[in-house]
Amino acid sequence: METNSKTATKSVGDGPTSSLTDLLKQHNVPLSTVKANKILLELGFLAEAERKSSVSDKTKKYKVLTESGLNYGINRESRHSDQTSPYYFDNSFAELARLLLNAVESK
């Protein structure tokens, strides 16, 4: 699955970005990065993509922001491989954190 920031229509945030781990800590969100990623997958903000390993015939999985997720961040390209990593807009993370916590409460 290829996704890029140009497919976003109406972004909630913009500007500087940070990793999910850093933003969860900064906003005191009581979730691990692994748990938050699982919720973001369930909410449709993240999807799993695949690429071939550079050292073997195996397939590597990684996460990308979907079109909906691109409202809250960007898929930053790696210098070392043909995959991206999701980074989230600092100025809109509070809203995304609220959505994460609401999803936890509704379970």
C-alpha positions, 0 to 999 in steps of 0.5 A: 500500500502506498500512501503519501502526504499529498493524498490528504484532503483537509488536514487537522494539523500541520507544521512540526512533527514528532514520533508517536512515542514522544507525543504520548509522553509529552501529552501524558497519554497512559498508553504504550506506543504498541497499544496506541498503534493497535488502536490507530489501526482499528480506527483506520488512521494506520494501515500495514504495508509491506516491503522486501527485506534488503538482506533476505527474501523475507517481507517486512511489515511497517505502518503507514498513515492512511488518508484519514490518518494524514489529517494528523501527520505525515509518512516520513520517508526513510533514508535507508529503505523504501518504507515510511514511518508515521510522524504526527503533527505536534499542534493537532496531537491533543485531538488525536490523543482524545480519540485514542482515549475515547476508543479505550473507554468505549471498549 
